Amino acid sequence: MIHQFLRSYHFFSLQSTRRNGANYYTTTQQNADCSVPNLWRTHSSIADNTSRSRCSQSVMASSWIHFFVLLLVFQHYCSVLATVSSNVHIVYMGDSRHDQPQLVEDTHHEILSNILGSKEAAMESILYSYRHGFSGFAAVLTRSQAELIADFPGVVRVVPNRILSLHTTRSWDFLKVKPYVVNGILSKGQSGVGSIIGVMDTGIWPESESFNDVGMGEVLSRWKGICQEGEEFNRSNCNRKIIGARWYIKGYEAEFGKLDTSDGVEFLSPRDASGHGTHTSSTATGALVENASFMGLAPGLARGGAPSAWLAIYKVCWSTGGCSSADLLAAFDDAIFDGVDVLSVSLGSSPPLSPYIEDVLAIGSFHAVAKGISVVCSAGNSGPYPETGTIKLLWVKLCIQERMFTISIPIVYGEDIASADADEDSARSCDAGSLNDTLARGNVVLCFQSRSQRSAATAARTVLDAQGVGVIFAQIPTKDVILSSDVPCIQVDYAMGTYLLTYMETSNPVVKFSLTKTAVGQQISPEVAFFSSRGPSSLSPTVLKPDIAAPGVNILASWSPASPFLPIGSTQNQLNFKLDSGTSMACPHISGIVALLKAIHPTWSPAAIRSALVTTASVKDEYGLSAVAEGAPHKQADSFDYGGGHVDPNRTIYPGLIFDMKITDYVHFLCSMGYNDTAISSMTRHYQPLP
């Protein structure tokens, strides 16, 4: 069959070009009589007037195209990405041309067998066969083998594996998602009954109270998911709440080698070792848990946005660092087959962004939406600078809610008590070992954040080691709660830090600490957090991004007790609930709201749901004051900070006007970007070129 394809199709050779520190393979015509343009054009080639022809009608939508992207990714391990030269390649072949998964998989094996010489070699090389929501596979290949496969008919592009990173209670009351709100989204949506939320993250801690199945109904017959077993996780860990759990590590291990779990920092199973996945899952659909708190802070009732929705777990990220794009695409393929209604994805890549056709998260999202699944992605934490957000189908910003944790601001200056072997700059920021023990003993120390030392936790540990009794850390504005048990730690902005320096020039300056407490309603909202990524899209500046803003600062939710993350000097053995901040926390808020909307309007498309969210969002608080955005300086927020505005869940039920979209609208958008119909037609069976 493969040889027949080879005889009936024109051939293309591959050229390697360098851009943004990555290798891309582009196609060059070998047959002078062939008039078919390059399958995919990079953005640099889009500017070429000779290749800017409109989507022609000469190429049938049923044509077989190969989509191979080879990309060498170089990132720093300290930012959760590792420096690797990828031998794993994702072979993308567009939409499946028939509905028999085994035939699709056989085609993948046949392609590899022709290249590698035997079926046995193909079986050893292949990691995943994508055969449900779309066609393609991931395999361990040499550069020359990848070049050969890229010439096969039916292949759209070869994408090298890339390591992505995570975007890391009272919030639902703040959003007025309450059971006693008459005709509110929670009551009308029956708390999400009938909706299935899939979470792609670091897994789950199934024993958490947030995932008990009391009151949950039997799983719908349409559900095809499984409960995949592994280390310290078996089928009994799934229940009528957690109805499915899968884990993916083949792509990750092909890059970094076998993962050693003997030290107990990770589990080869859906079990969560880091806490991030447990937190996002319980935020979206956690059951009601009384008397939840983080070490006494934010006490009260913890619950998810759609507490009666079912939960499906797709573990694609690992506590040892990162998420393989080959694993992520396998999770998308399975989620489409399993039958989820909503996908919550709190991960992505940092700028610069890959073009749409080379972004595995965008590819997976497109095919999920084509099957009617709403995909919610976090924008990233690279703010407050413009064009720093990731681009996906529903992009969520982070917004600060009305809860604020206060400590009375009560002192020696770190620079004035530098140790003999430390310079003043290190002591100013209270870097490790920089303080004189004698001068620090018994004092509160004022430290200033620096370019090389940005962590309040590091400063607190330094002061504790020097026998200080407290630390005040002046830094870029933040609402995060510093975790420190043995030494009080207060975070202030630079202005307050400078004021304290002036105060310290008086005789006998003193400070006063009071016990930490939770204050509700002290802060005007909404406010876009300093670190939340901003729009516009660096790929499509004319398209409004982000889409929506949601709470994402100091969110209390369930946590994995296996996580090594504990406050300095803590006497606790584990954490069951934790406050966390990031667009990762904003994303599951929208996912929970989408699940409620799906329960109320089961026939609405993903585009209709996004329209309802964006058009009903608010840009003012309940007192009529405009939203603001943290930054340097603070400013009145605009659409590139919050998109349509801050989500207003109850208004989304009756939005009035709906802006709906079909799959052809998405592919016509790609056509307008300069991609030709030969490539675009492979993404869907139903695409019709523009006239």
N, C-alpha and C positions, 0 to 999 in steps of 0.2 A: 504493500500500500504506500509506504513512504517513497519507494523508488518511482512509483507512478506519479506521485506529487512532484517529484524532482523533474521528471520529464515534461510535465505540463505547466511549469511555472518558470518565469524568468529568475535569474540568479542575481544576488547582490553581494558585493564584497564589503568588508568592514574596514573602516579607518578609525584609528585611535586618536582622539583629540584631548587636549588638556583644558579644563575649565574649573575654576573654584576648587583646585586641589583634587580633582577627581577625574577618572578615565571614563569617557563616554564612547560608545561605539555608534557610529552613524553609517548609513547605508550609501553605497555608491554604485551606480548602474554599470554593469559589465556589458550588457547587450545594447548596442547602439540603436537598435530598432525599437527598444522598449521605451514607451512614453510615460510610464508610471512614475510619479515623483517619489522622493524619499519617504519612507514609511512614517518616520517621526522627525520633526525638525527641532533642533534646539532653539532657544530664544534668540541666539545670535544669528541663526539662519533665517528666522522669521522676518528680520529686517530686510533681507535680500528681496528686492522687488521681483527678481526672476522666479522666486519660489513662493510668491504671495498670491498665487491663483486661488480662486474660491473653490470650495468643495465641489469637485466635478461629479458628473453622473456616470462617468465611464467605468467606475469600479463598483462591482456589485457588493451589496451589503453582506452577502454570504461568502465573500472571498476569504480564503484562509490567510491569516497574517501572523507574523511572529513578533512577539514583543519581548526583547531581551535587553536588559539594562545592566551594564557592568560599571560598577562605581566603587572606587577605593576610598574608604572613609578614614580620615585621620582626625581624631578628637582626643582630648585630654582625659585620662582616667579620673582625674580629680573632679571632673564634671559629670561623672557617672558613665561617660563614654570611654572606651579603651582604644588605644592605638593598635589597629589591626590592618592587615592586608588581606582582604576577603578572598577566600577560595569558594565560598558558597554563593551561588548565583540563582536568582529567581527568574524562571522562564515564564513570561506572561503571554498567554495565547488568547486573551479576550474572553468574550462570552462563550459558554459551552454551546456547541452547535446541535447537540441532541441531549436527551434527558436520561441517558444510560451511563451512570458514573463509571461502571467497570470498563466500558468501551473508551471513555475519556482517559482513564488511567492506563489502559493498554496502549493507547496512542503515545502517551508520555514515555512508557517503557520502550516502545519501538524506536522513538527518536533517539533516546539515550543508547540503546543497543547498537544502532547504526554508527554512532560516534565512538562508543567505547569498545565495540567488537563482540560483545556477548551480553546475553540477558542477565547473567550472573553479575557482571561488572556494573550493569545498569542498576540492578537491585541494590548493590552495595553503595552506589553513588547517590541515589535519590534519597532525599530526606522527607519530602512531602509531595503528594500528588493533589493538586487543587482541582476538584472535579464536581463540586456542587453548585456554588454560586457563580463560578467562572472557571476557565480552563487554564492550567499552567502547572508548574512544578518547581521545587527547589532541589538543587543537587550540588554536590561537591565536584567542581570542575577546574581544570587548569585553564589558563588564559586562551590557549590555542583551541582547546575543546569548546570553550564558550563561543569562540569566533566561528567554529564550524557549525555549531547548533544554530547560531543566529541566521545562517543561510537557509535553514529548512522552511519550506512553505508551512504556513499556519502559525509561525512564531512572530509575535508582534515586537517584543523587546526583551532584552536580557538585563535584569536589574541586580547588581551585586548586593549581597546582604548588608544591611546597615544596622548599627546598634542605636536604638532610640532611648530616651530617658523619660522618667516619670516627671510629671508637673506637680511636684509637691509644694438637737436639743431645743436651743432657743431660736434658732434661725427659722424654723418652720412657723413658729408663732409670729415672728417678725414679718414673714411673708403672708400672714393671715391664712395659712393653710391649717385650719382648725376644724374639729368635728362639729362644733356648735354654730358655725357660720351658716346661716340658712341659705340654701341653694349655692353653697360654696363648692369649690372644686373637689375637696376631700369627700364631702357627703355625696355629691352627685356622681363622683367617680368611684364610689363605694370603696375608697381607700386603695384603689388599683386592682380590685378583683378582676381576674381574667387576663391581666397584662403580664408579660414575661420580660424582665430586664436582664440583659446580659452585661456583665462587667468584665472588661479586659484590663487586668491589673496584676498584682503580685499574689493573688490567691485569696484565701479566706480562712479565718479561724472558726470552724463550724460550731464549736462549743459555746461561742459567745451568746449571751442572752438575746441579743438582737436578732438571732436567726432561729429562734424557737418556732415551731410550727403549730402552736396552739391556735385553733380557730381557722387554720388554713384548709381550703377545700382540696379535693382530689385534683391531680394534674390533668390538664386537658389532653384528649386523645391525639391532638395534632402535634404534641411535643415528641420529638425524636431524639432528644439529647440523652447522654449517658452520665454515669457517675464513675469516673475513671479512678482507679485505685493507685496507690503509691505509698511512699514512706509516711507512716503514721496517719494514713487516710484510707478508709475503705468505704464500701457502699453504704454502710450504716451511718456514715457522716452526712450523707444526703438525707433529706426528709421532705415533707410537703412544703417547706419554705425554700430550701436549697434543692432545686429539682434537677440540677445538672452541674457537673464540675469536670473540667478537662485541664490538662497541663501540657506545655509545649517547651521543649528544650533542645531539640535536634539542631536547630540553627545556631543557638547560643553555644552549645558544646562543640560544634564544628569549627567555630571561631576560636574558642578559648580552651578547648580540651574538656575532659570529663570533670564535672563539678563534684568536688569532695564535700560530702555532707557530714563527715565524721565529727567535725567540730560543733555541730548542732546549730549552725547559723543559717541553714537552709534545709528544705525538704524537697525531695524529688517526688512531688505530688501536688495536688491543688492546695495543700496547707500553706498558710501565709506565715512567713518568717519575719517580714519587715513591718507589717501593720498597715501599710498604705492601702492595700486592696480591701482589707477588713473595714477600714475607715470609710472608703468611698462606697462600698456595698451597703453598709448600714445607714449611710446618709441617704442613699437613694430609696431603700426599701426595708430598712430595719424595723423589727417589731418594737412595741412599746416596752421600755425598760424604766422602772421606777428608781428614784434615788441614784441616778447616774451622776458622776462627777469626775473631774480630773484632780485628784489629790485635794478634794474639798472645794475646788473652784467650779463654778457654773453648775451647781447642784439642781436636780430636777428630773423631769421626764425626758428621756431620750427616745427619739423615734425617727424613722425615715419618712420621706415624702409620700411614698405609696406603700404603707406598711402591709397591705394585703396582696401586693404583687408578688409573683414568683421570682426567684433569683437563679440565674445561671452564671457560673464562674468559668472564666477562661484565663488561666494563669500563663501570662506571656512575659512577665518581668521577674527578675531575680534579685534578691537582696545583695548579691555579690556585685551587681552593677549592670543595669541596662536591660533592654528588651530587643531581641532579634527581629528584624523585619520579616524574615522568612517564617519565623514562628507566628508573628502577628497575622500574616496573610493566611496561614493555616487556620488560625482562630476565626477569622472572618468567614472562611469557607465553611467551617463547621457550624458557626452560629447561624448562617443562612440556612443550612440544612436542618439544624435543630428546631428552628421555628421561633426565635426570639422576636419580640415586638420593638424593643428599644435596645440600643447598644451604647454603653457609657464607657468612654475611652479617655482616661486622664493621663495621656502620655503624648510624646511627639519629639520632634527634632528642633534644635536651636537654629537661628538664622546663620548663614543664608539658606533659604528654602529651596528645595528641589522643585523643578517644574512639575506640573500636575501629573504628567505621564510617567514621571520617575519617582513619584511619591507613593510608596506602598500603602500608607494609611489612606491616602486619597483614592487609590485604586480599590481597596477593599470597601471603603465607604460608598463609593459610586455603585458597586454591584449590590451592596446591602440595600441602599435606597431604591435601586431598580426592582428589588423584591418587596418593597413596601416597609422596610425597617428604618426607623428613625435613628440616626447616628449623632451622638452628642460628644463633641471633643472639647478639651480645654485649650485655651488660647496660648498658654505658656506664661513663664514668670520672668520675662526679660525686660519688663518696663522700667521706667516710664517712657522709654524712647519710642519714637514712631516706627512703624513698619517692623515690629518685633514679634508679631503674633504668627502662629501657625495657621494654615488655611485648610479647612475641612468643610463638611457640609452644614454643620450647625456649630458655630464657634462661640464659646462661652467666656465671658469676662468675669473677673472677680470683683466683688463689691463688699464693703465693710458693713456689717450689721450693727444693730444698736447696742449690743452688749459690750461693755468695756470693763477691764480689770484695773483697779486703781490701787496704788500704794502711795502713802504720803511721801512727798519728796523731802527728804531731810535736807570730818570730811578731810586728808592730805591729797595732793595732786600727784598722780603717778610719775610725772616727769621730774618732780622734786625729790622723789625717793628711789631713784634708779640704783640698782645694784652696781658694784664696782666693775663688773665685766659686761655691763649692758649700756647701750647708748640711750640718749634721752628720747629718741623717737620710739624705740621699743617700749620704754617705760611709760611713755605718754599713752600708748594703747594697751598697756598691761599685757604685753606679750609674755609667753611662758618664760619664767626664770628671770624676768627683767626687774623685779622689785627687791629692795633691801628689806630683809625680814625684820630687822630691828625697828626700822622706821615705819613699816607697814603694820606691825603687831598692834592690835587693839584699835585700829583706825578704819574708818570708811575711806575707800580710795576712789577718786574721780579719774576715769579713763576716757580717752577719745578714740573713736574708730579711725583706723588708718587704711591706706590702700593694701598694706601687707597683713594687717590684723583687723578683721572685720567682725569677729565673733564675740558677742557678749558672754557666751558660755566659756570661751577661752579666758577672757578677763576675770570672770568669777573664779575659775579654777586657780588662776595665778594668784589672786588675792587670798584665796583660801590657803594655798600652799605657803604664802608669806605670813600667815596667821592674822590676816586682816579680818574685820568683822562685817564688812559690807562693801558693795561696789556700786557706783553710779556710772553707767556707760552711756556716753554721748555719741549719737550716731545718726545716720540717715533715718528719717521718720519711718516708724514701723508700729504695727499693732500687735506683733507677736508677743507671746508670753514666754519669757526666759525661764528655763527649767533649772532651778538651783534650790537645794533644800538646806544645806548647812550654812550658806552665807547669803544674806539678802542681796538681791540684784535688781536694780531699777534702771530701766532704759528711758533716756530723755533725748530730745533732739539737740542739735548743735547750739541753737539759741539758748536753751536752758543750761546747757553745759557751760557756755561762755558766761552766762549770768552767775553761775555758781563760782566760777573762777574769780569774778569780781567780788562776790560775797566773801570768798576765802581770804581776801586781803584785809578784812576786818580782824580785830583781835579775838582770839578764841572762837573761831567759827565752829558751829556744831550742826548736826543734822538729827532728825528724828524719824525713826521707822515706826510704822504701825502695821498691824496684821493685814495680810492680803484679804480683800473682799471682792465680791462680785457686785457691780453696780449695773442696774438695768435702766435703760431709757435716758442715760446721761448724754448720749451723743446723737447728733442729727445725722440722718442717713438719707439717701445713699451717698457713698463716697468710694471712688475707685482707688484701690490700694496702690501704693507706690510701685510695687514690683510687678503688677499685672501688665502683661504685654498690651501694646497699643496697635491700632490700625494706622493707616490703611494697609491693605494687602500689598506686600512687595511684589507679588506676581500679577495681581489684577487691581491696580489702584482705583479703577473706576467702579469697582464693586464694593459696597459698604461692608466692612468688617471692622470689629466683631459684630456678631448678631445680637447678643443679649448680655446683660450683667446679672449676677446672682451672688448671694452671700458666700464668702470664701475665707474669712479671717476668723481665727479662733473658733473653729467649728468643733464641737464636742461630738465624738462618735466612737464606736467600738474600735478596739486595738488588739493586736496580736500579743499575747503574753510572752511569746518567744522572742519578740523584738528586744535587742540589747539596749534600746534607747530608754534610759532612765535619767532623772535629774541628778545633778552633782550631789553626792553625799546622801542620796536617797536610801532609806532603810527598807523600802518596799522590794519585794522579789520580782514583781511584775506589774504591768499596767493592763487594765481591762478596758479603760476608756482614756482618750487622749484628746487634747486640743491641738488642732493642726490648721495650717494656713496654706493657701495656694489656689491656683486655678483648678488644681486637681479636686479641691473641695467644692468649688463652684459648679463644676461639671455634673456631679451626681444630683445636685439640687434640681437642675434642669431635667435630668434623666427621670427623676421621680415625678416631676410635673408632667412630662411627656407621657409617662405611663398612665397617669390619671386622665389626661386628655384622650388617650387611646381607648380607655374604658368608657368614656362618655361618647366619643365620636369614633367608633371602630372603623368607619369607612374613610376617614380622612387620610390623605397621603402625607408622607413626611414633609413635603413642601407646604401643605396646608397647615400642618401643626407649627412649623417654623413661622409661617406668616402670622398665625394667631398670637404666638409669643412676642414677635417683634412689633406688630402694629398696636398691641395693647400695653406695651411696656411704658413705664413712667420715667420722666426725667426730672421730676420734682418729688420732694418728700411730702408727708401728710400735712405739713404746715405751709406748703406752697413754695418752699425754698428750693432753688436749683441744685442739682447734684454737683459735687466738686470732685476734683481729681488730685490725689497726692502727687507731689513732684517737687522739682526745684525751680520755681516756687509752686505752691498750691495754685490751682486755677479753677475756673468754672469748667466743668466737664463738657465734652462735646461728643459727637457721634463716633469719633475715632477712639474715644475712651470707653464708651459703654454701648456702642451700636445703637439699637433701637431704644435702649434705656434699661432701667432696672425691672426685672420680671415682676409682673403682677398676676399671679396664678388665677385668681378668681375671675378676672376680666377676660381671660383667654377662652372661657367657656362659650361666650357669645361675642366673638370679635367683630361681627358685622361683615365687613368686606374681607374676602379671602383671596390672596394671590397664590394661585396654585401653579404647579409646574409638572410637566411630563418629562420622561427621560429624554425625549427628543429636544427639549429645551436645553438640557445640560449639554448634550452633544453639539447642538448648534452654537452654544457658547464656546466650546472648544474649537469649533470650526472658525468662529470669529477671531479666535486667538491666533489663527494661522495654521492649525493642524489640518491635514488633508483628510478627505473622507475615506481613503484607503485604510488609514490607521483607525479613525473614529468608528468606522462601520464594524470593526472587529469587537468593539466594546459591547455591542448590543445587537440582537437579531433584528430589531425593529427599526433601525435607523434608516431614514430616507434622506439622501443628500439634498442640499438646497438647490433650487433651480438657478 
